[in-house]
């Protein structure tokens, strides 16, 4: 994996940047050094990368929300973008945080801009799949413990207590999974027990059902015999019902014949009544039509006169509509004439106004052109002098800015050198107070303690051997045996032998106490020797490092006033001649290493060192004072140039404004010319339109003369129509009835014939009814129905008994089926119970085996990691060694010598921790990416340089080479050794930002 860039917006010391979109820090493949002073935001980059890409919250002592910890002070929302490459694809991860952040987390595929995941939960799951981590906790753990170890914690896990080491390493090695599996199998075993108990309960229930239904097969035979007898009875009752039903049907047919003839008689009687009523109705209608025909003949003349008057009125009304149209057209033509005359006058007036405005703008344009030419000539004459002053002011401002940066760095260097000298003098005091003969004395004491402990151990062994001999002799004497001849003897004094045994026991007790005290004394002497040996070795390293540190200090002292800073002071002396003497700052005196101590590190010129740092502080104070004193005059001269620049810019802007005004006036003049032409043409056209409208008014007046008598003719026709209205209404009312006279006479003839046929049918139907009624006996029908009811009741009773018998048979058959099903279910339960018992035994076996397998697996993993780390460690360490990493306490040892991790020097500890970390990255993670946050933390100057070279050699080894390493460092151990360097600088206003990318 390779991280290409990291964009931070309002994250801790990183603000909004120059463009308001945040600060972007870019990285390259291989080793990238992130440099800068403490507090300038180096660790913030690593925390932001871990939070966004590896879902890892920042590690800090107090509990804060991420919005409180990561978001810049005074802001409510922040953003983190990471562009990274993994397995040939480039992605952009976008994260938002803060109480008012509305940004949704998302992963974008850079090649096509598609969104791979969106939302916190979906993004977390996607990153786990992408990085092949089984959950979010595992991914965070890999970053916090391997990929992005916090400053000062690289060696901590290997130098911690057994409990802390187990808490740290066991989640990484997944050793705890065996115990977890064993614990998780506990409820499984209980569940199997519960399932088995349920099967036992089910088996008891099944056994009860089998017992309850054991007699079902015998009862089925009894129920079948009862069912056959009842079936015969039902069949006999059914035959009796059929015979009774046949007799009932004969009697009901006779009754139906009587009803049908009666219904037919009533229907014919009804038809006869209707036919008689229709004859009477049609006779009345024929008389009505004859009366209407007489009215039509009497009113025919009035109807004709009314119709002719109405036709004449329609024709005159059409002429009246034509007259109205002509009058409307004349009014419209008159209005148009008036409108066109007014438009002509208005157009002529507008053309005159635009002509006056055009002339005024022509005069204004000429005035602006004259003013622009005068300003251009003035600026051109002073351009050369202004350029010279501007260039000098810019160079002076740049020199002051560079000197301020140099002064900030000088202050930090002087402070660092002072602290460095203080620490060196503190280390030198430790060297001075060390007594070289203390270790020899301790070793002599250790040898004496060891000899005394061995002597007491030997005496204790001999005393115990003698006691055992005396105890054996005492036993033999008690049994009457000679302890020497092995035969019966009564000559030995039993009491004396007992006294000897007691005395020897007391001697052994004394020797045990003295032996334990001697062993404790030897152990303490041995511990003291180890402590003094380590202290002597550490002091030897300290003496060597003091010499090298002094060389580094003097080298840094000689570079306090570089040539670039001297050149800036020289330019300021030229720019401010009045301050030339003040700006002549002498460089601090140079120093050589020979004057401060000897190569064997037996003496150190302490007063000279203190004088050196005091001179550096005086030089820094003097330089700061000089820059402060020239600030006012330098600012005044620079501001004078800026005022001149602002004045010239104002004149140029005024020229541009007047030029824009001229272009606007020219556009207005062009527009006004077009409008003058437009309004002149519009006036002429309006006059022509007014003349045409007048001609149209005259034509319409001539056309209206033809309608002068129209109103009188309309009044005459209305009078004629009113005179004949009454006759017209009577004619229209009588005409429909008179027209239907023939139709009604024909209907009267047909209804008379229908009444005669209905009277004939009534006589026939009456005779048929009398014949049917004579052959029907109601008593016989009643008797037949009673016999049918009795037979039906008998059949229902026998059928109910049959149904009950069938139900009992079905119930017994169901009980027998249930007995068979219960038998099968019992067999299934017995098989399932056996399987559950096997599962219980297998689960308990696994629970016993898994905890015992964990130490073996852990040791195997530890050996594999140690072997891989050993290859890397031997490549970067001067002396080859064999690593042993025991899984019981996770303690490291180096062979030969069996040295533990705590007994190694600081450089060896860091190199070994680096090798182990890289080995675990290769073992547990396939990203080939790592962050080293201050790997030289807590190491002296000499060891820092060696450790830096060792770290860089790691990337040259095939077994430890990574795609990318981000190396955070603020000291000069890696100076000039890494090609890709990101320098982070922080200012009070803008916050942190990359100052340079080399």
Steps between C-alpha positions, in 0.01 A plus 500: 500500500618855422351822644523772235355797687322607817270806506406653838242777549467645854674200661695602816778736383405472129266779392317590178813558288559767237194413285270417791491131404743378763867396501621216274815301585636277221714187539706285262565124486789375713625684811344839579640713784253728677712771665422801713518637851311360793138617503495585129260217404708195403317257727165651392564363150542148640195528731285627211624224271425236765154645575392530136662198332537247784195597714732562800409762757794710628666365818511750787482487877178697549168407340391736222259477213679491164320823407657665808847351456556512123290800389688832503422732793206732433373287208192276491594274210809358334590286197758231426569370145747218430606403147663156507591217264436134578530194275526711182196724570502859627232604751399822674364468852290794624418539870324778687495559874372758742170587666376694194656291224253409222757305298431128448789260504568342161760305298538616138679308222719770343516340153129552421368700798261224608404475869607166648348555847309778678416550867715423807385138538525418129843669467635311805378167358650584156843589646502174699428304180757699301777449760390138569422562867220297655362794703554867586660425838769285335579773244534765774718265703738441207552874458538591867735209580692445171441738210484831690659451844482818708820691586702338779296175499700302241709313759244510784324164432831312505612666828168478689373265768367157415137608546536811282684299233222241491235772467699651213606194297230238555229689298756537215598132507133396534613261777202592712275350232559155651377608841213690340404192299510290814283753685262529205461121495379510861151634411498263202554207734225632729272538201568141397412393857179699480413347162567154640275576798230617261535174306461309829181696571375436145579128540297486823206665321523259207509202736184631670323533162600145404361367829172693457440367144613140544135360470415689176551198263250278693239776520515553121364145442205556743408832338505346150240230605271764650531706180384205277181441710404868496558524124232225440246686720559823309441326165160358620387843623607657167268253302203583726562872446510458120156324498339772718655770283351344180145509647553862612611602149175349344277702736708818453467472118119503536527801727730671245246439219230677704735795566606532136137498364403757765795722405409474127137591576606806701739609221230481227259691723759774543559514120126541443487798736802667331353453150171664607689798649709547179185513283362779718835693489536485119139617453582819704823563298316474161250766617788729613671479155171590318465817719867606431452467120217759515728749690786458242261589210380816683855645588694420177492866366642649825779238503613591144503877571705451819759285321552757217546787751755299696701426181505869404624595850795255475610663169475854644695402813785370282513841324504670842809290598677608179431865583648453849817351352545797269450746788758313711753504212449877457566561875817288488626684191437838668691388812795381288515835325521685833764254634726524191491882508610495871778245424639718223529803733665290778756340265612842367542626861710192608731534200579860603576396866740221392685741270572734794624208721729373221674838472563513881663153500728592207635792704553278814691240294747755372564628856583146633744431214698815585524407873614140422786618279628741768501225771676248269783745432547570876522125588742424216742775608524360863494123419880440507556661841196320646621155376844556658351600839248211492766238426721630783206502747401146401856375548523677839169348616615154389831545686314600816265201471791261446686654793193457720483131407877479565451672835221257598724209407795669677295535819403132485861395429639711783237361739567147377878549540450633854285198593752277324790644700299468822431132427864443399623656824249288693631187326859614566421537870377138501828393342701701754327354807546141380758296700674249269598265789135455617439234236816306598398513864155375416642213293735400785205505740300290253784241485523484881123466533493226239782305674328533839168386354659194336687408823180516707314297237770231519488495882120474487520203264750319725289574810185364337690190388625442858147553638363241259772256608423553871127468440558167322720376784235608757235301317719189487591533871130527589444173313787334694738490202866598490534784253844380397481116508131478400426243777315496832676711766401680828826680582425852347371795708169603337481829691845609386414432137176702539699788647741485205206516253346796685830686506550435130145629424575824682828531308311456170249770597786736578671421168173551305454848650863596435481354147187703419662817636817429297294434185309828550830683553637344182187592305519862617871517416429356155221754439730782614772382258250492212375849589851645531609330177206646313569840657870486406413399142244779483753752632756387241238557231421835658868604494524407132179682417615812690792538262285456194236729644761770557599467132139533389457801732805681362393424143156646572667802672714576193185496282300744713574794264487354146610685188139550387416694817817710465402581139155619618660731759731637227203582276314673786810713569494609135119563510516693833830695497409680825491161679817361342703502823215339695460224239873408512459196732820303567476120465555295821856365537556154349596204722700178446451168684863473622459784750218335695637160607736211420423196278499266803223711662686544830434874528252761367529882496166571670544884543581534130182316408293732720678803349421363152125474557498841672667654192238334278219646712666845486536472121133400464386787727712753306361380163141521628563851634647620168204368299259661748674842475496514119138389472343848525722665234480193271121489531476873428704471179314190383165664576607807300560276198165330561322840517660600169393165354144551626489850348623371163252212514224753580593705195509191280164388631370856434631472141331164458178639648502798262577271208205284599287818527610606148402158363166529679443853360583378149251217538237752622575735205458212259177396669363857496578536128303184434213628714490836319470317168242264647276779642521709182386203290227419753360859475481486121329163505247619766399795274442261206290269721287795623418598137400142415271486806319823389431352156348189661263714716359673186439164326307358796274813524389437137419132574277587801258716288334177359355413846300820567136333495595181687342591839153584350479167314587307818212671693236411229590129501488482881139642502385237244655217702326613823153506327521127398671358812179357659389311186854367453505354856155323454610354165821359649310352804234315293714383205671191672168352621324557164790326316450176715122448416559205262751335734256513791206362296711193404601445867128509600419226246780270623411544872136408429611172337738418795214545752285244311785241500564549876133435578515170309821385684343576839221245440750226400728555805206494741391149378863363535526624862172330598623164358841512686341599832258204488793241486710642796469375872688721758471232776689245290781754439529566877521127582773444236709786644470365857624155388796668322592701812501183715722315248735804476531518879577128521766533226657807673524311830660195341734726293610693813582173670698395191690832497583462869624148435711627208635776724594251771671281240686803362603601855637153569681500164646842591612365839663205324676737252617712795631184669697415186629861469599503868694177449690655209553822698643298792758344266595849368533640852722212606728564199507879566577443870795280402629771261469768769690283746778463240500880447529558876797265527669656192444858631643419841800336332558816293469718812770300671736491197474864376651674810788251496569574130528879547855509652636269227350709219615826662856369536501389136389846384754669730782284361399578140490876572834483691664314209380763252604786731841334556577525125420873502681571831822331388498714184491829694695402814878476519509170693298200373261359755232237549160617623279307740143620565323297768120499488458443878603858592566637149857574609784545248849357547811533282753218470787452559499638851130456574453877531149619563346799323548729803877426501551635145611852417246757380607463136488120513156511660364728228655293218363180649154657547509618137592151378224339709243759386586444131483122551153529657383734220602233247337229712166668575453767231550508123497880452885544484460841661627640832537819703801554729427788741832626643685163486811664655301621802699469826828404327827693539654692209753233395242223511249719315723519192568126502132424556401732215734315265359168621142615435592607148676167435175320581346626176792354303440147635268280287349331806404833664442733201165686510308695235505812717638617836395827666779598740426780750812669640591844632871442570783500242573125510336451158618835355616458137436123500142489367400629158133570574466754783183684610581798724209613720498857627243670720408869516271674746254619234485221243590196714700203371587446133774331295773761451704301251490168319843381393 
